[in-house]
Amino acid sequence: MRKFTFKAAALVVALGTMSAASAAINLHGEAGEEYTNLSASFGANEPGLTFNGNWAHSDNDGDVAGLGMGINMPLGPVLFTLGGKALYLNPKSSDEGYAVAVGGGAQVPLGDFITVFGEYYYSPDSLSSGVDDYVEANAGVRLRVIKSMYVEAGYRYIDMAGKDGHRDNTLADGGYAGFNFTF
């Protein structure tokens, strides 16, 4: 039984590595009124496994850093993503901790140059420490400038609900402008 479990785990890791090795790399940056978000992803716009990492910062409310994994599934022109993130939380007015958030999103191309997208991730108190819950959501529109460069505008919300009498730390709650480079 252990040999089977080890072989199955090795197969999943190997498939994930091959998928990430052949996938496009996206570098993303965005700035809102009071926050910054930087990320990198592998395979974010293609069917199959996708991997990502990000760092969000607010001078007023703290930092969040995360690593995520998901699976992209096309349904007609729409690309749906289901996945999860392991997050390090460093709220300004509470104890640092972690969260394991689950969620997903969708991307809908509107022709060759415009894509609308949205995503939502949530971690309840039972999957987080230092906060009551963690919520991350964003929606926007992406415009292709050249083959490997996109500009985007959207709305992002990132909140770490206070626990044990600490205040909520809302890292992002508003519009942003951003860019994507694809390699």
Disulfide bonds with the S-S distance in Angstrom:
none
